[in-house]
Amino acid sequence: MSNIRLYVRSIHRAFINQWKSFINIKNLIQELFQIIEKKEKITQTINLAGKKLERRREIINSGNFVPQSKVINFIR
């Protein structure tokens, strides 16, 4: 009878260890997805900043750009 108990205990321990491993893997996968989401947000922010910078360059190069200092001096 004691052999059966030991066998059941060892199966139970193995199951608990496997479950902990599964939870650890699940948590690692969730962290990985969070890192990927953060990277995508950073990439989107960089792309948006690049578009704004490109638009500013277009305005400056078009010849229609007036620096703020000239506008302020004109108002005074």
N, CA, C and O atoms as a Tripos MOL2 file, in Angstrom:
@<TRIPOS>MOLECULE
protein
  304   303    76     0     0
PROTEIN
NO_CHARGES

@<TRIPOS>ATOM
      1 N           0.8170   -1.1980    0.0000 N.3       1 MET1
      2 CA          0.0000    0.0000    0.0000 C.3       1 MET1
      3 C           0.8580    1.2580    0.0000 C.2       1 MET1
      4 O           0.5360    2.2430   -0.6650 O.2       1 MET1
      5 N           1.9610    1.2150    0.7580 N.am      2 SER2
      6 CA          2.8080    2.3990    0.8190 C.3       2 SER2
      7 C           3.4680    2.6690   -0.5320 C.2       2 SER2
      8 O           3.7470    3.8220   -0.8630 O.2       2 SER2
      9 N           3.7190    1.6280   -1.3080 N.am      3 ASN3
     10 CA          4.2890    1.8210   -2.6390 C.3       3 ASN3
     11 C           3.3250    2.5830   -3.5400 C.2       3 ASN3
     12 O           3.7410    3.4140   -4.3470 O.2       3 ASN3
     13 N           2.0420    2.2960   -3.3960 N.am      4 ILE4
     14 CA          1.0340    3.0020   -4.1960 C.3       4 ILE4
     15 C           0.9960    4.4710   -3.8050 C.2       4 ILE4
     16 O           0.9020    5.3460   -4.6660 O.2       4 ILE4
     17 N           1.0700    4.7410   -2.4980 N.am      5 ARG5
     18 CA          1.0740    6.1410   -2.0360 C.3       5 ARG5
     19 C           2.2910    6.8930   -2.5810 C.2       5 ARG5
     20 O           2.1760    8.0280   -3.0440 O.2       5 ARG5
     21 N           3.4390    6.2540   -2.5210 N.am      6 LEU6
     22 CA          4.6450    6.8930   -3.0540 C.3       6 LEU6
     23 C           4.5010    7.1620   -4.5480 C.2       6 LEU6
     24 O           4.8920    8.2170   -5.0460 O.2       6 LEU6
     25 N           3.9400    6.1980   -5.2400 N.am      7 TYR7
     26 CA          3.7330    6.3530   -6.6780 C.3       7 TYR7
     27 C           2.7780    7.5160   -6.9610 C.2       7 TYR7
     28 O           3.0310    8.3340   -7.8450 O.2       7 TYR7
     29 N           1.6690    7.5810   -6.1960 N.am      8 VAL8
     30 CA          0.6990    8.6690   -6.3740 C.3       8 VAL8
     31 C           1.3420   10.0090   -6.0330 C.2       8 VAL8
     32 O           1.1320   10.9940   -6.7410 O.2       8 VAL8
     33 N           2.1210   10.0530   -4.9580 N.am      9 ARG9
     34 CA          2.8020   11.3010   -4.5800 C.3       9 ARG9
     35 C           3.7740   11.7490   -5.6680 C.2       9 ARG9
     36 O           3.8390   12.9290   -6.0140 O.2       9 ARG9
     37 N           4.5250   10.7910   -6.1990 N.am     10 SER10
     38 CA          5.4920   11.1710   -7.2380 C.3      10 SER10
     39 C           4.7700   11.6720   -8.4910 C.2      10 SER10
     40 O           5.2260   12.6130   -9.1400 O.2      10 SER10
     41 N           3.6470   11.0410   -8.8260 N.am     11 ILE11
     42 CA          2.8650   11.5320   -9.9680 C.3      11 ILE11
     43 C           2.3420   12.9330   -9.6740 C.2      11 ILE11
     44 O           2.3780   13.8110  -10.5360 O.2      11 ILE11
     45 N           1.8560   13.1360   -8.4500 N.am     12 HIS12
     46 CA          1.3270   14.4470   -8.0600 C.3      12 HIS12
     47 C           2.4190   15.5100   -8.1320 C.2      12 HIS12
     48 O           2.1910   16.5980   -8.6600 O.2      12 HIS12
     49 N           3.6080   15.2000   -7.6040 N.am     13 ARG13
     50 CA          4.7230   16.1570   -7.6600 C.3      13 ARG13
     51 C           5.1100   16.4670   -9.1030 C.2      13 ARG13
     52 O           5.3490   17.6180   -9.4690 O.2      13 ARG13
     53 N           5.1620   15.4170   -9.9040 N.am     14 ALA14
     54 CA          5.5140   15.6180  -11.3170 C.3      14 ALA14
     55 C           4.4790   16.5040  -11.9990 C.2      14 ALA14
     56 O           4.8230   17.3790  -12.7940 O.2      14 ALA14
     57 N           3.2150   16.2710  -11.6830 N.am     15 PHE15
     58 CA          2.1530   17.0960  -12.2640 C.3      15 PHE15
     59 C           2.2960   18.5480  -11.8300 C.2      15 PHE15
     60 O           2.1730   19.4600  -12.6470 O.2      15 PHE15
     61 N           2.5590   18.7640  -10.5320 N.am     16 ILE16
     62 CA          2.7200   20.1320  -10.0250 C.3      16 ILE16
     63 C           3.9180   20.8000  -10.6950 C.2      16 ILE16
     64 O           3.8330   21.9610  -11.0950 O.2      16 ILE16
     65 N           5.0280   20.0800  -10.8230 N.am     17 ASN17
     66 CA          6.2100   20.6560  -11.4750 C.3      17 ASN17
     67 C           5.9210   20.9940  -12.9330 C.2      17 ASN17
     68 O           6.3230   22.0490  -13.4230 O.2      17 ASN17
     69 N           5.2270   20.0980  -13.6190 N.am     18 GLN18
     70 CA          4.8710   20.3730  -15.0120 C.3      18 GLN18
     71 C           3.9500   21.5790  -15.0970 C.2      18 GLN18
     72 O           4.0910   22.4080  -15.9960 O.2      18 GLN18
     73 N           3.0080   21.6820  -14.1660 N.am     19 TRP19
     74 CA          2.0700   22.8080  -14.1660 C.3      19 TRP19
     75 C           2.8210   24.1170  -13.9510 C.2      19 TRP19
     76 O           2.5470   25.1130  -14.6200 O.2      19 TRP19
     77 N           3.7830   24.1100  -13.0010 N.am     20 LYS20
     78 CA          4.5940   25.3110  -12.7590 C.3      20 LYS20
     79 C           5.3770   25.6690  -14.0170 C.2      20 LYS20
     80 O           5.4840   26.8430  -14.3700 O.2      20 LYS20
     81 N           5.9220   24.6690  -14.6910 N.am     21 SER21
     82 CA          6.6580   24.9280  -15.9310 C.3      21 SER21
     83 C           5.7360   25.5250  -16.9820 C.2      21 SER21
     84 O           6.1150   26.4490  -17.7020 O.2      21 SER21
     85 N           4.5220   24.9890  -17.0650 N.am     22 PHE22
     86 CA          3.5510   25.5170  -18.0270 C.3      22 PHE22
     87 C           3.2330   26.9750  -17.7190 C.2      22 PHE22
     88 O           3.1710   27.8100  -18.6220 O.2      22 PHE22
     89 N           3.0300   27.2780  -16.4290 N.am     23 ILE23
     90 CA          2.7110   28.6600  -16.0410 C.3      23 ILE23
     91 C           3.9000   29.5710  -16.3680 C.2      23 ILE23
     92 O           3.7110   30.6860  -16.8550 O.2      23 ILE23
     93 N           5.1170   29.1030  -16.1050 N.am     24 ASN24
     94 CA          6.3030   29.9060  -16.4180 C.3      24 ASN24
     95 C           6.4000   30.1700  -17.9150 C.2      24 ASN24
     96 O           6.6920   31.2910  -18.3330 O.2      24 ASN24
     97 N           6.1560   29.1450  -18.7200 N.am     25 ILE25
     98 CA          6.2040   29.3150  -20.1760 C.3      25 ILE25
     99 C           5.1250   30.2920  -20.6210 C.2      25 ILE25
    100 O           5.3710   31.1590  -21.4590 O.2      25 ILE25
    101 N           3.9200   30.1500  -20.0530 N.am     26 LYS26
    102 CA          2.8120   31.0510  -20.3910 C.3      26 LYS26
    103 C           3.1870   32.4990  -20.0510 C.2      26 LYS26
    104 O           2.9410   33.4080  -20.8440 O.2      26 LYS26
    105 N           3.7800   32.7080  -18.8760 N.am     27 ASN27
    106 CA          4.1900   34.0600  -18.4720 C.3      27 ASN27
    107 C           5.2760   34.6090  -19.3910 C.2      27 ASN27
    108 O           5.2550   35.7870  -19.7460 O.2      27 ASN27
    109 N           6.2210   33.7600  -19.7740 N.am     28 LEU28
    110 CA          7.2760   34.2030  -20.6850 C.3      28 LEU28
    111 C           6.6980   34.6040  -22.0420 C.2      28 LEU28
    112 O           7.1240   35.5930  -22.6380 O.2      28 LEU28
    113 N           5.7270   33.8320  -22.5220 N.am     29 ILE29
    114 CA          5.0900   34.1660  -23.8010 C.3      29 ILE29
    115 C           4.3430   35.4890  -23.6900 C.2      29 ILE29
    116 O           4.3970   36.3100  -24.6050 O.2      29 ILE29
    117 N           3.6410   35.7040  -22.5660 N.am     30 GLN30
    118 CA          2.9390   36.9750  -22.3660 C.3      30 GLN30
    119 C           3.9240   38.1370  -22.3410 C.2      30 GLN30
    120 O           3.6660   39.1800  -22.9430 O.2      30 GLN30
    121 N           5.0530   37.9690  -21.6500 N.am     31 GLU31
    122 CA          6.0730   39.0180  -21.6150 C.3      31 GLU31
    123 C           6.6180   39.2890  -23.0130 C.2      31 GLU31
    124 O           6.8510   40.4410  -23.3810 O.2      31 GLU31
    125 N           6.8190   38.2290  -23.7870 N.am     32 LEU32
    126 CA          7.3110   38.3880  -25.1530 C.3      32 LEU32
    127 C           6.3400   39.2180  -25.9830 C.2      32 LEU32
    128 O           6.7560   40.1150  -26.7170 O.2      32 LEU32
    129 N           5.0370   38.9180  -25.8690 N.am     33 PHE33
    130 CA          4.0480   39.6860  -26.6120 C.3      33 PHE33
    131 C           4.0070   41.1410  -26.1540 C.2      33 PHE33
    132 O           3.8090   42.0370  -26.9740 O.2      33 PHE33
    133 N           4.1910   41.3890  -24.8570 N.am     34 GLN34
    134 CA          4.2350   42.7640  -24.3570 C.3      34 GLN34
    135 C           5.4360   43.5080  -24.9350 C.2      34 GLN34
    136 O           5.3260   44.6780  -25.3010 O.2      34 GLN34
    137 N           6.5700   42.8380  -25.0180 N.am     35 ILE35
    138 CA          7.7620   43.4590  -25.5980 C.3      35 ILE35
    139 C           7.5230   43.7810  -27.0680 C.2      35 ILE35
    140 O           7.9070   44.8480  -27.5460 O.2      35 ILE35
    141 N           6.8860   42.8520  -27.7860 N.am     36 ILE36
    142 CA          6.5910   43.0810  -29.2070 C.3      36 ILE36
    143 C           5.6450   44.2640  -29.3690 C.2      36 ILE36
    144 O           5.8330   45.0880  -30.2640 O.2      36 ILE36
    145 N           4.6160   44.3580  -28.5030 N.am     37 GLU37
    146 CA          3.6800   45.4850  -28.5740 C.3      37 GLU37
    147 C           4.3970   46.8050  -28.3130 C.2      37 GLU37
    148 O           4.1560   47.7920  -29.0080 O.2      37 GLU37
    149 N           5.2840   46.8250  -27.3060 N.am     38 LYS38
    150 CA          6.0390   48.0460  -27.0100 C.3      38 LYS38
    151 C           6.9090   48.4360  -28.1970 C.2      38 LYS38
    152 O           6.9960   49.6130  -28.5490 O.2      38 LYS38
    153 N           7.5570   47.4450  -28.8170 N.am     39 LYS39
    154 CA          8.4030   47.7170  -29.9760 C.3      39 LYS39
    155 C           7.5780   48.3140  -31.1060 C.2      39 LYS39
    156 O           8.0130   49.2550  -31.7690 O.2      39 LYS39
    157 N           6.3700   47.7570  -31.3280 N.am     40 GLU40
    158 CA          5.5110   48.2790  -32.3880 C.3      40 GLU40
    159 C           5.0920   49.7190  -32.0930 C.2      40 GLU40
    160 O           5.0470   50.5490  -33.0010 O.2      40 GLU40
    161 N           4.7870   50.0190  -30.8260 N.am     41 LYS41
    162 CA          4.4050   51.3870  -30.4550 C.3      41 LYS41
    163 C           5.5740   52.3450  -30.6680 C.2      41 LYS41
    164 O           5.3900   53.4580  -31.1610 O.2      41 LYS41
    165 N           6.7660   51.9100  -30.2970 N.am     42 ILE42
    166 CA          7.9530   52.7500  -30.4950 C.3      42 ILE42
    167 C           8.1800   52.9840  -31.9820 C.2      42 ILE42
    168 O           8.4870   54.1010  -32.4010 O.2      42 ILE42
    169 N           8.0300   51.9280  -32.7780 N.am     43 THR43
    170 CA          8.2010   52.0550  -34.2280 C.3      43 THR43
    171 C           7.1760   53.0200  -34.8080 C.2      43 THR43
    172 O           7.5130   53.8430  -35.6580 O.2      43 THR43
    173 N           5.9250   52.9250  -34.3550 N.am     44 GLN44
    174 CA          4.8850   53.8380  -34.8300 C.3      44 GLN44
    175 C           5.2210   55.2790  -34.4550 C.2      44 GLN44
    176 O           5.0380   56.1900  -35.2620 O.2      44 GLN44
    177 N           5.7080   55.4860  -33.2390 N.am     45 THR45
    178 CA          6.0770   56.8310  -32.7920 C.3      45 THR45
    179 C           7.2190   57.3830  -33.6330 C.2      45 THR45
    180 O           7.1950   58.5450  -34.0360 O.2      45 THR45
    181 N           8.2150   56.5510  -33.8960 N.am     46 ILE46
    182 CA          9.3510   56.9870  -34.7170 C.3      46 ILE46
    183 C           8.8810   57.3260  -36.1290 C.2      46 ILE46
    184 O           9.2960   58.3350  -36.7000 O.2      46 ILE46
    185 N           8.0160   56.4820  -36.6920 N.am     47 ASN47
    186 CA          7.5070   56.7460  -38.0400 C.3      47 ASN47
    187 C           6.7050   58.0400  -38.0850 C.2      47 ASN47
    188 O           6.8260   58.8110  -39.0370 O.2      47 ASN47
    189 N           5.8830   58.2850  -37.0600 N.am     48 LEU48
    190 CA          5.0950   59.5150  -37.0010 C.3      48 LEU48
    191 C           6.0110   60.7300  -36.8980 C.2      48 LEU48
    192 O           5.7910   61.7390  -37.5690 O.2      48 LEU48
    193 N           7.0390   60.6300  -36.0560 N.am     49 ALA49
    194 CA          7.9880   61.7360  -35.9270 C.3      49 ALA49
    195 C           8.7030   61.9760  -37.2520 C.2      49 ALA49
    196 O           8.9360   63.1220  -37.6360 O.2      49 ALA49
    197 N           9.0490   60.9040  -37.9470 N.am     50 GLY50
    198 CA          9.7060   61.0380  -39.2510 C.3      50 GLY50
    199 C           8.8070   61.7160  -40.2630 C.2      50 GLY50
    200 O           9.2700   62.5360  -41.0550 O.2      50 GLY50
    201 N           7.5170   61.3800  -40.2440 N.am     51 LYS51
    202 CA          6.5750   62.0180  -41.1680 C.3      51 LYS51
    203 C           6.4380   63.5040  -40.8650 C.2      51 LYS51
    204 O           6.3860   64.3290  -41.7760 O.2      51 LYS51
    205 N           6.3780   63.8430  -39.5640 N.am     52 LYS52
    206 CA          6.2730   65.2570  -39.1840 C.3      52 LYS52
    207 C           7.5310   66.0160  -39.6090 C.2      52 LYS52
    208 O           7.4530   67.1360  -40.1150 O.2      52 LYS52
    209 N           8.6770   65.3950  -39.3980 N.am     53 LEU53
    210 CA          9.9350   66.0280  -39.7870 C.3      53 LEU53
    211 C           9.9930   66.2220  -41.2950 C.2      53 LEU53
    212 O          10.4200   67.2740  -41.7710 O.2      53 LEU53
    213 N           9.5700   65.2200  -42.0430 N.am     54 GLU54
    214 CA          9.5590   65.3240  -43.5060 C.3      54 GLU54
    215 C           8.6240   66.4420  -43.9550 C.2      54 GLU54
    216 O           8.9450   67.1910  -44.8770 O.2      54 GLU54
    217 N           7.4760   66.5540  -43.3060 N.am     55 ARG55
    218 CA          6.5210   67.6240  -43.6470 C.3      55 ARG55
    219 C           7.1350   68.9940  -43.3690 C.2      55 ARG55
    220 O           6.9750   69.9210  -44.1620 O.2      55 ARG55
    221 N           7.8360   69.1200  -42.2460 N.am     56 ARG56
    222 CA          8.4950   70.3980  -41.9220 C.3      56 ARG56
    223 C           9.5640   70.7310  -42.9630 C.2      56 ARG56
    224 O           9.7040   71.8830  -43.3730 O.2      56 ARG56
    225 N          10.3150   69.7140  -43.3860 N.am     57 ARG57
    226 CA         11.3280   69.9440  -44.4230 C.3      57 ARG57
    227 C          10.6780   70.4210  -45.7160 C.2      57 ARG57
    228 O          11.1900   71.3200  -46.3840 O.2      57 ARG57
    229 N           9.5370   69.8080  -46.0640 N.am     58 GLU58
    230 CA          8.8280   70.2220  -47.2770 C.3      58 GLU58
    231 C           8.3900   71.6770  -47.1790 C.2      58 GLU58
    232 O           8.5140   72.4330  -48.1430 O.2      58 GLU58
    233 N           7.8810   72.0670  -46.0190 N.am     59 ILE59
    234 CA          7.4330   73.4570  -45.8340 C.3      59 ILE59
    235 C           8.6170   74.4060  -45.9430 C.2      59 ILE59
    236 O           8.5320   75.4340  -46.6160 O.2      59 ILE59
    237 N           9.7280   74.0630  -45.2790 N.am     60 ILE60
    238 CA         10.9100   74.9360  -45.3180 C.3      60 ILE60
    239 C          11.4540   75.0280  -46.7390 C.2      60 ILE60
    240 O          11.8040   76.1170  -47.1940 O.2      60 ILE60
    241 N          11.5290   73.9120  -47.4410 N.am     61 ASN61
    242 CA         12.0870   73.8980  -48.7920 C.3      61 ASN61
    243 C          11.1640   74.5370  -49.8230 C.2      61 ASN61
    244 O          11.6100   74.9100  -50.9080 O.2      61 ASN61
    245 N           9.8840   74.6670  -49.4940 N.am     62 SER62
    246 CA          8.9450   75.2490  -50.4600 C.3      62 SER62
    247 C           9.1160   76.7600  -50.5910 C.2      62 SER62
    248 O           8.6430   77.3590  -51.5570 O.2      62 SER62
    249 N           9.7870   77.3700  -49.6280 N.am     63 GLY63
    250 CA          9.9780   78.8160  -49.6840 C.3      63 GLY63
    251 C           8.8700   79.5840  -48.9880 C.2      63 GLY63
    252 O           8.9490   80.8090  -48.8930 O.2      63 GLY63
    253 N           7.8620   78.9220  -48.5070 N.am     64 ASN64
    254 CA          6.7620   79.5850  -47.8160 C.3      64 ASN64
    255 C           6.9730   79.6330  -46.3090 C.2      64 ASN64
    256 O           6.0930   80.0700  -45.5680 O.2      64 ASN64
    257 N           8.1130   79.1930  -45.8690 N.am     65 PHE65
    258 CA          8.3800   79.1260  -44.4350 C.3      65 PHE65
    259 C           8.9270   80.4590  -43.9500 C.2      65 PHE65
    260 O           9.8570   81.0160  -44.5310 O.2      65 PHE65
    261 N           8.3280   80.9600  -42.8690 N.am     66 VAL66
    262 CA          8.8170   82.1880  -42.2350 C.3      66 VAL66
    263 C           9.1760   81.8310  -40.7950 C.2      66 VAL66
    264 O           8.3110   81.3980  -40.0340 O.2      66 VAL66
    265 N          10.4410   82.0070  -40.4120 N.am     67 PRO67
    266 CA         10.8280   81.6770  -39.0410 C.3      67 PRO67
    267 C          10.0370   82.5060  -38.0340 C.2      67 PRO67
    268 O           9.6600   83.6420  -38.3230 O.2      67 PRO67
    269 N           9.7870   81.9510  -36.8700 N.am     68 GLN68
    270 CA          9.0150   82.6460  -35.8410 C.3      68 GLN68
    271 C           9.6730   83.9450  -35.4150 C.2      68 GLN68
    272 O           8.9740   84.9090  -35.1020 O.2      68 GLN68
    273 N          10.9950   83.9980  -35.3950 N.am     69 SER69
    274 CA         11.6780   85.2230  -34.9650 C.3      69 SER69
    275 C          11.3250   86.3820  -35.8910 C.2      69 SER69
    276 O          11.1540   87.5080  -35.4230 O.2      69 SER69
    277 N          11.2130   86.1330  -37.1850 N.am     70 LYS70
    278 CA         10.8350   87.1910  -38.1220 C.3      70 LYS70
    279 C           9.3960   87.6240  -37.8920 C.2      70 LYS70
    280 O           9.0800   88.8100  -37.9890 O.2      70 LYS70
    281 N           8.5210   86.6690  -37.5880 N.am     71 VAL71
    282 CA          7.1180   87.0020  -37.3270 C.3      71 VAL71
    283 C           7.0210   87.8530  -36.0760 C.2      71 VAL71
    284 O           6.2900   88.8430  -36.0520 O.2      71 VAL71
    285 N           7.7490   87.4800  -35.0390 N.am     72 ILE72
    286 CA          7.7120   88.2410  -33.7830 C.3      72 ILE72
    287 C           8.2570   89.6420  -34.0050 C.2      72 ILE72
    288 O           7.6710   90.6080  -33.5180 O.2      72 ILE72
    289 N           9.3700   89.7790  -34.7320 N.am     73 ASN73
    290 CA          9.9390   91.1010  -35.0030 C.3      73 ASN73
    291 C           8.9830   91.9380  -35.8500 C.2      73 ASN73
    292 O           8.8920   93.1500  -35.6550 O.2      73 ASN73
    293 N           8.2810   91.3220  -36.7720 N.am     74 PHE74
    294 CA          7.3350   92.0400  -37.6100 C.3      74 PHE74
    295 C           6.1720   92.5740  -36.7680 C.2      74 PHE74
    296 O           5.7050   93.6920  -36.9850 O.2      74 PHE74
    297 N           5.7140   91.7780  -35.8190 N.am     75 ILE75
    298 CA          4.5950   92.1990  -34.9630 C.3      75 ILE75
    299 C           5.0250   93.3460  -34.0620 C.2      75 ILE75
    300 O           4.2170   94.2390  -33.8090 O.2      75 ILE75
    301 N           6.2270   93.3640  -33.5780 N.am     76 ARG76
    302 CA          6.7110   94.4220  -32.6830 C.3      76 ARG76
    303 C           6.8500   95.6680  -33.4880 C.2      76 ARG76
    304 O           7.2440   96.7050  -32.9560 O.2      76 ARG76
@<TRIPOS>BOND
     1     1     2 1
     2     2     3 1
     3     3     4 2
     4     3     5 am
     5     5     6 1
     6     6     7 1
     7     7     8 2
     8     7     9 am
     9     9    10 1
    10    10    11 1
    11    11    12 2
    12    11    13 am
    13    13    14 1
    14    14    15 1
    15    15    16 2
    16    15    17 am
    17    17    18 1
    18    18    19 1
    19    19    20 2
    20    19    21 am
    21    21    22 1
    22    22    23 1
    23    23    24 2
    24    23    25 am
    25    25    26 1
    26    26    27 1
    27    27    28 2
    28    27    29 am
    29    29    30 1
    30    30    31 1
    31    31    32 2
    32    31    33 am
    33    33    34 1
    34    34    35 1
    35    35    36 2
    36    35    37 am
    37    37    38 1
    38    38    39 1
    39    39    40 2
    40    39    41 am
    41    41    42 1
    42    42    43 1
    43    43    44 2
    44    43    45 am
    45    45    46 1
    46    46    47 1
    47    47    48 2
    48    47    49 am
    49    49    50 1
    50    50    51 1
    51    51    52 2
    52    51    53 am
    53    53    54 1
    54    54    55 1
    55    55    56 2
    56    55    57 am
    57    57    58 1
    58    58    59 1
    59    59    60 2
    60    59    61 am
    61    61    62 1
    62    62    63 1
    63    63    64 2
    64    63    65 am
    65    65    66 1
    66    66    67 1
    67    67    68 2
    68    67    69 am
    69    69    70 1
    70    70    71 1
    71    71    72 2
    72    71    73 am
    73    73    74 1
    74    74    75 1
    75    75    76 2
    76    75    77 am
    77    77    78 1
    78    78    79 1
    79    79    80 2
    80    79    81 am
    81    81    82 1
    82    82    83 1
    83    83    84 2
    84    83    85 am
    85    85    86 1
    86    86    87 1
    87    87    88 2
    88    87    89 am
    89    89    90 1
    90    90    91 1
    91    91    92 2
    92    91    93 am
    93    93    94 1
    94    94    95 1
    95    95    96 2
    96    95    97 am
    97    97    98 1
    98    98    99 1
    99    99   100 2
   100    99   101 am
   101   101   102 1
   102   102   103 1
   103   103   104 2
   104   103   105 am
   105   105   106 1
   106   106   107 1
   107   107   108 2
   108   107   109 am
   109   109   110 1
   110   110   111 1
   111   111   112 2
   112   111   113 am
   113   113   114 1
   114   114   115 1
   115   115   116 2
   116   115   117 am
   117   117   118 1
   118   118   119 1
   119   119   120 2
   120   119   121 am
   121   121   122 1
   122   122   123 1
   123   123   124 2
   124   123   125 am
   125   125   126 1
   126   126   127 1
   127   127   128 2
   128   127   129 am
   129   129   130 1
   130   130   131 1
   131   131   132 2
   132   131   133 am
   133   133   134 1
   134   134   135 1
   135   135   136 2
   136   135   137 am
   137   137   138 1
   138   138   139 1
   139   139   140 2
   140   139   141 am
   141   141   142 1
   142   142   143 1
   143   143   144 2
   144   143   145 am
   145   145   146 1
   146   146   147 1
   147   147   148 2
   148   147   149 am
   149   149   150 1
   150   150   151 1
   151   151   152 2
   152   151   153 am
   153   153   154 1
   154   154   155 1
   155   155   156 2
   156   155   157 am
   157   157   158 1
   158   158   159 1
   159   159   160 2
   160   159   161 am
   161   161   162 1
   162   162   163 1
   163   163   164 2
   164   163   165 am
   165   165   166 1
   166   166   167 1
   167   167   168 2
   168   167   169 am
   169   169   170 1
   170   170   171 1
   171   171   172 2
   172   171   173 am
   173   173   174 1
   174   174   175 1
   175   175   176 2
   176   175   177 am
   177   177   178 1
   178   178   179 1
   179   179   180 2
   180   179   181 am
   181   181   182 1
   182   182   183 1
   183   183   184 2
   184   183   185 am
   185   185   186 1
   186   186   187 1
   187   187   188 2
   188   187   189 am
   189   189   190 1
   190   190   191 1
   191   191   192 2
   192   191   193 am
   193   193   194 1
   194   194   195 1
   195   195   196 2
   196   195   197 am
   197   197   198 1
   198   198   199 1
   199   199   200 2
   200   199   201 am
   201   201   202 1
   202   202   203 1
   203   203   204 2
   204   203   205 am
   205   205   206 1
   206   206   207 1
   207   207   208 2
   208   207   209 am
   209   209   210 1
   210   210   211 1
   211   211   212 2
   212   211   213 am
   213   213   214 1
   214   214   215 1
   215   215   216 2
   216   215   217 am
   217   217   218 1
   218   218   219 1
   219   219   220 2
   220   219   221 am
   221   221   222 1
   222   222   223 1
   223   223   224 2
   224   223   225 am
   225   225   226 1
   226   226   227 1
   227   227   228 2
   228   227   229 am
   229   229   230 1
   230   230   231 1
   231   231   232 2
   232   231   233 am
   233   233   234 1
   234   234   235 1
   235   235   236 2
   236   235   237 am
   237   237   238 1
   238   238   239 1
   239   239   240 2
   240   239   241 am
   241   241   242 1
   242   242   243 1
   243   243   244 2
   244   243   245 am
   245   245   246 1
   246   246   247 1
   247   247   248 2
   248   247   249 am
   249   249   250 1
   250   250   251 1
   251   251   252 2
   252   251   253 am
   253   253   254 1
   254   254   255 1
   255   255   256 2
   256   255   257 am
   257   257   258 1
   258   258   259 1
   259   259   260 2
   260   259   261 am
   261   261   262 1
   262   262   263 1
   263   263   264 2
   264   263   265 am
   265   265   266 1
   266   266   267 1
   267   267   268 2
   268   267   269 am
   269   269   270 1
   270   270   271 1
   271   271   272 2
   272   271   273 am
   273   273   274 1
   274   274   275 1
   275   275   276 2
   276   275   277 am
   277   277   278 1
   278   278   279 1
   279   279   280 2
   280   279   281 am
   281   281   282 1
   282   282   283 1
   283   283   284 2
   284   283   285 am
   285   285   286 1
   286   286   287 1
   287   287   288 2
   288   287   289 am
   289   289   290 1
   290   290   291 1
   291   291   292 2
   292   291   293 am
   293   293   294 1
   294   294   295 1
   295   295   296 2
   296   295   297 am
   297   297   298 1
   298   298   299 1
   299   299   300 2
   300   299   301 am
   301   301   302 1
   302   302   303 1
   303   303   304 2
@<TRIPOS>SUBSTRUCTURE
     1 MET1         2 RESIDUE 1 A MET
     2 SER2         6 RESIDUE 1 A SER
     3 ASN3        10 RESIDUE 1 A ASN
     4 ILE4        14 RESIDUE 1 A ILE
     5 ARG5        18 RESIDUE 1 A ARG
     6 LEU6        22 RESIDUE 1 A LEU
     7 TYR7        26 RESIDUE 1 A TYR
     8 VAL8        30 RESIDUE 1 A VAL
     9 ARG9        34 RESIDUE 1 A ARG
    10 SER10       38 RESIDUE 1 A SER
    11 ILE11       42 RESIDUE 1 A ILE
    12 HIS12       46 RESIDUE 1 A HIS
    13 ARG13       50 RESIDUE 1 A ARG
    14 ALA14       54 RESIDUE 1 A ALA
    15 PHE15       58 RESIDUE 1 A PHE
    16 ILE16       62 RESIDUE 1 A ILE
    17 ASN17       66 RESIDUE 1 A ASN
    18 GLN18       70 RESIDUE 1 A GLN
    19 TRP19       74 RESIDUE 1 A TRP
    20 LYS20       78 RESIDUE 1 A LYS
    21 SER21       82 RESIDUE 1 A SER
    22 PHE22       86 RESIDUE 1 A PHE
    23 ILE23       90 RESIDUE 1 A ILE
    24 ASN24       94 RESIDUE 1 A ASN
    25 ILE25       98 RESIDUE 1 A ILE
    26 LYS26      102 RESIDUE 1 A LYS
    27 ASN27      106 RESIDUE 1 A ASN
    28 LEU28      110 RESIDUE 1 A LEU
    29 ILE29      114 RESIDUE 1 A ILE
    30 GLN30      118 RESIDUE 1 A GLN
    31 GLU31      122 RESIDUE 1 A GLU
    32 LEU32      126 RESIDUE 1 A LEU
    33 PHE33      130 RESIDUE 1 A PHE
    34 GLN34      134 RESIDUE 1 A GLN
    35 ILE35      138 RESIDUE 1 A ILE
    36 ILE36      142 RESIDUE 1 A ILE
    37 GLU37      146 RESIDUE 1 A GLU
    38 LYS38      150 RESIDUE 1 A LYS
    39 LYS39      154 RESIDUE 1 A LYS
    40 GLU40      158 RESIDUE 1 A GLU
    41 LYS41      162 RESIDUE 1 A LYS
    42 ILE42      166 RESIDUE 1 A ILE
    43 THR43      170 RESIDUE 1 A THR
    44 GLN44      174 RESIDUE 1 A GLN
    45 THR45      178 RESIDUE 1 A THR
    46 ILE46      182 RESIDUE 1 A ILE
    47 ASN47      186 RESIDUE 1 A ASN
    48 LEU48      190 RESIDUE 1 A LEU
    49 ALA49      194 RESIDUE 1 A ALA
    50 GLY50      198 RESIDUE 1 A GLY
    51 LYS51      202 RESIDUE 1 A LYS
    52 LYS52      206 RESIDUE 1 A LYS
    53 LEU53      210 RESIDUE 1 A LEU
    54 GLU54      214 RESIDUE 1 A GLU
    55 ARG55      218 RESIDUE 1 A ARG
    56 ARG56      222 RESIDUE 1 A ARG
    57 ARG57      226 RESIDUE 1 A ARG
    58 GLU58      230 RESIDUE 1 A GLU
    59 ILE59      234 RESIDUE 1 A ILE
    60 ILE60      238 RESIDUE 1 A ILE
    61 ASN61      242 RESIDUE 1 A ASN
    62 SER62      246 RESIDUE 1 A SER
    63 GLY63      250 RESIDUE 1 A GLY
    64 ASN64      254 RESIDUE 1 A ASN
    65 PHE65      258 RESIDUE 1 A PHE
    66 VAL66      262 RESIDUE 1 A VAL
    67 PRO67      266 RESIDUE 1 A PRO
    68 GLN68      270 RESIDUE 1 A GLN
    69 SER69      274 RESIDUE 1 A SER
    70 LYS70      278 RESIDUE 1 A LYS
    71 VAL71      282 RESIDUE 1 A VAL
    72 ILE72      286 RESIDUE 1 A ILE
    73 ASN73      290 RESIDUE 1 A ASN
    74 PHE74      294 RESIDUE 1 A PHE
    75 ILE75      298 RESIDUE 1 A ILE
    76 ARG76      302 RESIDUE 1 A ARG
